[in-house]
Amino acid sequence: MKNLTPRDFDSLKKLIKQIQTHKSAWPFMEPVDPHEAPDYYNVVKEPMDLKTIELRIAQQRYKKLSDFIGDMTKIFDNCRYYNPRESPFFKHAHALETFFVSKVKTLREKLIELK
């Protein structure tokens, strides 16, 4: 896959805003607070959150779309690993991931068209 261009980063900025405004995004907006989940950072070795991803987009730290997708996937995988299946957080991760997958599919098609 090709390296991301400034135009691609504009598309990623729009996408992350759409994700952040989704009704299931609230648990993933900021890094996990260790006071709320004291063992989180012992259990989850590569934490990720939407604020960190937004910053990486702004700094153009992603080289390829797959790097961005990897960070987004980390959010969902970490949540499912740490939280029980019946927890609200698990359900929010599933809902947001479903939304993300549909949006990134559209974005991937758009980036291919712009080649």
C-alpha positions in Angstrom: 0.0 0.0 0.0 1.2 3.5 -0.8 2.5 6.1 1.7 -0.1 8.5 2.9 -0.2 12.0 1.3 -1.3 15.3 2.8 -4.7 14.8 1.2 -5.0 11.3 2.8 -4.3 12.9 6.2 -7.2 15.3 5.6 -9.4 12.3 5.0 -8.1 10.6 8.2 -8.8 13.8 10.2 -12.4 13.7 9.0 -12.7 10.0 9.7 -11.4 10.4 13.3 -13.9 13.2 13.9 -16.7 10.9 12.7 -15.5 8.1 15.0 -15.2 10.5 18.0 -18.7 11.7 17.6 -20.2 8.2 17.5 -22.4 7.4 20.5 -20.2 4.4 21.5 -16.8 6.3 21.3 -16.9 7.9 24.8 -15.0 5.0 26.6 -12.2 5.3 24.1 -11.7 9.1 23.8 -8.8 9.4 26.3 -6.2 7.0 27.8 -7.6 4.7 30.4 -7.5 6.3 33.9 -5.4 4.1 36.2 -7.5 5.2 39.1 -10.6 3.8 37.5 -8.9 0.6 36.3 -5.8 0.1 38.5 -4.6 -3.1 36.8 -5.3 -2.0 33.2 -1.7 -1.1 32.4 -0.4 -4.4 33.8 -2.9 -6.4 31.7 -2.8 -4.3 28.5 0.7 -3.8 27.2 0.0 -1.6 24.2 -2.8 0.9 25.2 -4.4 3.1 22.6 -7.1 5.7 22.5 -8.8 8.1 20.1 -7.0 11.2 21.4 -3.6 9.6 20.8 -4.7 8.6 17.3 -6.0 12.1 16.6 -2.6 13.5 17.7 -0.7 11.0 15.5 -2.9 12.1 12.5 -2.2 15.8 13.2 1.5 15.1 13.4 1.3 12.9 10.2 3.0 10.0 12.1 1.3 7.3 10.1 3.2 6.2 7.0 0.5 3.9 5.6 -3.3 3.5 6.1 -2.5 0.1 7.7 -0.6 1.8 10.5 -3.7 3.9 11.4 -6.0 0.8 11.1 -3.6 -1.1 13.4 -3.9 1.6 16.1 -7.7 1.6 15.8 -7.8 -2.1 16.0 -5.7 -2.0 19.1 -8.4 0.0 20.9 -11.0 -2.7 20.2 -8.7 -5.6 20.9 -7.5 -4.1 24.2 -11.1 -3.5 25.3 -12.2 -7.0 24.5 -9.1 -8.5 26.2 -9.6 -6.5 29.4 -13.4 -6.4 29.8 -15.8 -9.3 30.1 -18.0 -10.0 27.1 -21.2 -8.9 28.9 -19.7 -5.5 30.0 -21.0 -2.3 28.4 -17.4 -1.5 27.3 -17.2 -4.7 25.3 -20.5 -3.8 23.6 -19.3 -0.2 22.9 -16.1 -1.6 21.3 -18.2 -3.9 19.1 -20.5 -1.1 18.0 -17.7 1.4 17.3 -15.6 -1.2 15.5 -18.5 -2.0 13.2 -18.9 1.7 12.4 -15.1 2.0 11.9 -14.9 -0.9 9.5 -17.7 0.5 7.3 -16.1 3.9 7.3 -12.5 2.7 6.6 -13.8 0.5 3.8 -15.2 3.6 2.1 -12.0 5.6 2.8 -9.9 2.8 1.4 -12.0 2.9 -1.8 -11.7 6.7 -2.0 -7.9 6.6 -1.6 -7.6 4.0 -4.3 -9.6 6.2 -6.6 -7.3 9.2 -5.9 -4.2 7.3 -6.9 
